[in-house]
Amino acid sequence: MGLLEKADNIKSSEPGTKTAVKVTPAQAPKVKPDPTPAPVKSKVKPKKARTKKKRAKKQRVDKVLPEGFEESGTARKFGKWLIDLIVNYGLMSLLIGLFIVSYVDITWPLILLLLLTIFNIVGMPIWTGRSIGNWISMTQYINSRGNNPMVLFHIMKNTNVPFIFFGLVALMLAISSGTVWGTGMKIFVAGSLLLFMVPIADRFFRKFHAQNFGIWEYVFGGVWLVKSAKSKGSGNALLKRLESFSDFSESKGWMNDKDN
């Protein structure tokens, strides 16, 4: 038995014989997963889908003369227009014509007449709501609410004469052979011709409008020239004198319409 064991040991020690060695595979290092970031809540709230509401189209309502007022006739309208024309521009034109003929100094009278024009166009409507022509013809302007229209309306109603004047001057310059056509002259002529078209357009607008509105009556929401009653207890000397003129015109029948 001892010999057999030695023989086995010799065989095992011989070269060429290999002993099986168990190799344990190297374990891969464990990688810790990155912590997933917590979801950030958005501060912006999602917009709700808006449902578009269909707006009903507003039907245009014709402006009507308020109750309790009577629209003035042709005679009163003409009387108001003529008186304001004389006060605003007639006296001034007469003075300028006198200067052209006689070459007299008209500086101070012209300033006074210019102040009278401003007073009648702006001052009187602010003060009384009526012009001198309104007082003598016993008329007044009212809107669809029965109130006096704003002062701007009274101003624009008196622009026809200046617009026509500047338009005629522009026409004379346009056809004149001696006109120097610089930039300023071109602007003046073009602007004056545009202003000249306003009274013409106002005339056509009034002719074809169903309620006889001119441009300014339409733009300011409906304005009528109506008859006015006498002011009671007015202590102002100027207004009393204007009312006395209205009494005189009434006694002469100048403000009575033929169809009345």
C-alpha positions as CSV (number, residue, x, y, z in Angstrom):
1,M,0.0,0.0,0.0
2,G,2.8,2.4,0.7
3,L,4.4,1.7,-2.6
4,L,1.1,2.5,-4.4
5,E,0.7,5.8,-2.7
6,K,4.3,6.8,-3.6
7,A,3.6,5.8,-7.2
8,D,0.5,8.1,-7.3
9,N,2.5,10.9,-5.9
10,I,5.2,10.6,-8.5
11,K,2.6,10.6,-11.3
12,S,1.0,13.7,-10.0
13,S,4.4,15.5,-9.8
14,E,5.3,14.8,-13.4
15,P,5.4,17.7,-15.8
16,G,2.7,18.0,-18.2
17,T,0.0,17.3,-15.7
18,K,-2.1,20.3,-14.9
19,T,-4.2,20.9,-11.9
20,A,-7.6,22.4,-12.5
21,V,-7.8,25.7,-10.7
22,K,-11.1,27.2,-10.2
23,V,-11.1,30.8,-11.2
24,T,-13.9,32.9,-9.8
25,P,-15.0,35.6,-12.3
26,A,-14.3,39.2,-11.1
27,Q,-17.5,40.9,-10.2
28,A,-18.2,44.2,-12.0
29,P,-18.4,47.2,-9.7
30,K,-21.9,48.0,-8.8
31,V,-22.9,51.4,-10.2
32,K,-25.3,53.3,-8.1
33,P,-28.1,54.6,-10.3
34,D,-28.4,58.4,-10.4
35,P,-31.3,59.6,-8.4
36,T,-34.1,60.7,-10.8
37,P,-35.0,64.4,-10.3
38,A,-38.3,65.0,-8.9
39,P,-40.7,66.5,-11.4
40,V,-40.9,70.3,-11.2
41,K,-44.3,71.7,-11.0
42,S,-44.9,74.4,-13.6
43,K,-46.1,77.6,-12.2
44,V,-47.8,78.5,-15.4
45,K,-51.4,77.3,-15.4
46,P,-52.6,75.9,-18.6
47,K,-54.9,78.3,-20.4
48,K,-58.4,77.3,-20.7
49,A,-59.7,77.2,-24.2
50,R,-62.0,80.2,-24.6
51,T,-65.1,79.8,-26.4
52,K,-65.7,82.8,-28.7
53,K,-69.1,84.2,-28.2
54,K,-70.8,85.5,-31.2
55,R,-71.8,89.1,-30.8
56,A,-75.1,90.0,-32.1
57,K,-74.9,92.8,-34.6
58,K,-76.3,96.0,-33.3
59,Q,-79.1,97.3,-35.4
60,R,-78.7,101.0,-36.3
61,V,-81.5,103.1,-34.9
62,D,-82.4,106.2,-36.8
63,K,-82.0,109.4,-34.8
64,V,-85.3,111.1,-34.2
65,L,-86.2,114.6,-33.1
66,P,-86.9,114.5,-29.4
67,E,-90.4,115.1,-28.2
68,G,-91.4,118.7,-27.2
69,F,-89.3,120.3,-30.0
70,E,-90.5,121.6,-33.3
71,E,-88.0,121.8,-36.2
72,S,-87.6,125.3,-37.6
73,G,-88.9,126.2,-41.0
74,T,-87.1,127.5,-44.0
75,A,-87.5,131.2,-43.1
76,R,-85.9,130.8,-39.7
77,K,-83.1,128.6,-41.0
78,F,-82.3,131.2,-43.7
79,G,-82.6,134.1,-41.2
80,K,-80.2,132.4,-38.8
81,W,-77.7,131.6,-41.5
82,L,-77.8,135.2,-43.0
83,I,-77.4,136.9,-39.6
84,D,-74.5,134.8,-38.6
85,L,-72.9,135.2,-42.0
86,I,-73.1,139.0,-41.7
87,V,-71.8,139.1,-38.1
88,N,-69.0,136.6,-38.7
89,Y,-67.7,137.5,-42.1
90,G,-69.9,140.2,-43.8
91,L,-68.7,143.1,-41.7
92,M,-65.1,142.0,-42.0
93,S,-65.4,141.7,-45.7
94,L,-66.9,145.1,-46.0
95,L,-64.1,146.6,-44.0
96,I,-61.4,144.9,-46.1
97,G,-63.2,146.2,-49.3
98,L,-63.2,149.7,-47.8
99,F,-59.4,149.4,-47.2
100,I,-58.8,148.2,-50.8
101,V,-60.8,151.2,-52.2
102,S,-59.6,154.0,-50.0
103,Y,-56.4,152.7,-48.3
104,V,-57.6,153.8,-44.9
105,D,-56.1,152.3,-41.7
106,I,-58.4,149.5,-40.6
107,T,-56.1,147.8,-38.1
108,W,-58.2,148.4,-34.9
109,P,-61.6,148.0,-36.5
110,L,-60.4,144.8,-38.1
111,I,-59.2,143.5,-34.7
112,L,-62.6,144.3,-33.1
113,L,-64.5,142.5,-35.9
114,L,-62.2,139.5,-35.6
115,L,-62.9,139.4,-31.8
116,L,-66.7,139.7,-32.7
117,T,-66.4,136.7,-35.0
118,I,-64.6,134.6,-32.3
119,F,-67.2,135.7,-29.7
120,N,-70.1,134.7,-31.9
121,I,-68.6,131.3,-33.0
122,V,-67.1,130.2,-29.7
123,G,-68.0,132.6,-26.9
124,M,-71.8,132.7,-27.4
125,P,-72.3,128.9,-27.7
126,I,-70.3,128.4,-24.5
127,W,-72.2,131.1,-22.7
128,T,-75.8,130.7,-24.0
129,G,-75.6,127.6,-26.3
130,R,-76.8,129.8,-29.1
131,S,-75.2,132.3,-31.6
132,I,-76.4,135.8,-32.3
133,G,-78.2,134.4,-35.4
134,N,-80.0,131.9,-33.2
135,W,-81.2,134.5,-30.7
136,I,-82.6,136.8,-33.4
137,S,-84.2,134.0,-35.4
138,M,-85.4,132.4,-32.2
139,T,-83.8,129.0,-33.0
140,Q,-81.4,126.7,-31.3
141,Y,-79.5,123.4,-32.0
142,I,-80.3,120.3,-30.1
143,N,-79.1,116.7,-30.3
144,S,-81.1,113.4,-30.0
145,R,-81.0,113.7,-26.2
146,G,-82.6,117.2,-26.3
147,N,-79.3,118.9,-25.2
148,N,-77.3,121.6,-26.8
149,P,-74.4,120.0,-28.9
150,M,-70.8,120.6,-28.0
151,V,-69.0,123.8,-28.9
152,L,-67.0,122.0,-31.6
153,F,-70.2,121.5,-33.6
154,H,-70.9,125.3,-33.6
155,I,-67.3,125.9,-34.7
156,M,-67.5,123.4,-37.6
157,K,-70.9,124.7,-38.7
158,N,-69.2,128.1,-39.3
159,T,-66.2,126.8,-41.4
160,N,-67.9,126.8,-44.8
161,V,-67.0,130.4,-45.6
162,P,-63.3,130.1,-44.6
163,F,-63.0,126.7,-46.5
164,I,-64.5,128.3,-49.6
165,F,-62.2,131.3,-49.3
166,F,-59.0,129.2,-49.0
167,G,-60.2,127.0,-51.8
168,L,-60.7,129.9,-54.2
169,V,-57.3,131.3,-53.3
170,A,-55.8,127.9,-54.0
171,L,-57.5,127.7,-57.4
172,M,-56.2,131.2,-58.3
173,L,-52.7,130.1,-57.3
174,A,-53.0,126.8,-59.3
175,I,-53.9,128.5,-62.5
176,S,-51.6,131.5,-62.1
177,S,-48.4,131.3,-64.3
178,G,-46.4,133.2,-61.8
179,T,-46.9,130.7,-58.9
180,V,-43.6,129.3,-57.6
181,W,-44.2,125.7,-56.8
182,G,-42.1,125.1,-53.7
183,T,-42.9,122.4,-51.1
184,G,-44.8,124.8,-48.9
185,M,-46.9,126.1,-51.8
186,K,-47.8,122.6,-52.9
187,I,-48.9,121.7,-49.4
188,F,-51.0,124.9,-49.1
189,V,-52.7,124.5,-52.4
190,A,-53.5,120.8,-51.9
191,G,-54.7,121.3,-48.3
192,S,-56.9,124.3,-49.4
193,L,-58.4,122.3,-52.2
194,L,-59.3,119.5,-49.8
195,L,-61.0,122.0,-47.5
196,F,-62.8,123.5,-50.5
197,M,-64.4,120.1,-51.1
198,V,-65.9,119.9,-47.6
199,P,-68.8,122.5,-48.2
200,I,-69.5,120.8,-51.5
201,A,-69.7,117.4,-49.9
202,D,-71.9,118.8,-47.1
203,R,-74.3,120.1,-49.7
204,F,-74.6,116.8,-51.5
205,F,-74.8,114.9,-48.2
206,R,-77.7,117.0,-47.0
207,K,-79.5,116.6,-50.3
208,F,-79.4,112.8,-50.2
209,H,-79.7,112.1,-46.5
210,A,-83.1,110.9,-45.4
211,Q,-83.3,113.4,-42.5
212,N,-81.7,116.3,-44.2
213,F,-78.6,116.0,-42.1
214,G,-75.4,117.7,-43.3
215,I,-72.0,116.2,-42.6
216,W,-71.6,117.9,-39.2
217,E,-75.2,117.0,-38.1
218,Y,-74.4,113.4,-38.9
219,V,-70.9,113.3,-37.4
220,F,-72.2,114.7,-34.1
221,G,-74.8,112.0,-33.7
222,G,-77.9,113.8,-35.1
223,V,-78.5,117.6,-34.6
224,W,-81.6,119.6,-35.5
225,L,-82.3,123.3,-35.7
226,V,-85.5,123.9,-33.8
227,K,-87.6,126.8,-32.7
228,S,-86.8,128.2,-29.3
229,A,-88.9,130.1,-26.8
230,K,-88.0,133.4,-25.2
231,S,-85.8,133.3,-22.2
232,K,-87.7,134.3,-19.1
233,G,-86.2,136.8,-16.6
234,S,-82.9,137.2,-18.5
235,G,-81.2,140.2,-16.9
236,N,-78.4,140.5,-19.4
237,A,-78.6,143.7,-21.5
238,L,-77.1,142.0,-24.6
239,L,-79.6,139.1,-24.5
240,K,-82.5,141.5,-24.0
241,R,-81.5,143.5,-27.0
242,L,-81.2,140.4,-29.1
243,E,-84.7,139.3,-28.0
244,S,-86.0,142.7,-29.0
245,F,-84.6,142.2,-32.5
246,S,-86.4,138.8,-32.6
247,D,-89.6,140.5,-31.6
248,F,-89.1,143.0,-34.4
249,S,-88.5,140.3,-37.0
250,E,-91.5,138.4,-35.7
251,S,-93.7,141.5,-36.1
252,K,-92.5,142.0,-39.7
253,G,-93.3,138.4,-40.5
254,W,-89.7,137.7,-41.6
255,M,-89.5,134.5,-39.7
256,N,-92.9,133.1,-40.8
257,D,-92.8,130.3,-43.3
258,K,-95.0,130.5,-46.3
259,D,-96.5,127.1,-45.7
260,N,-97.6,128.2,-42.2
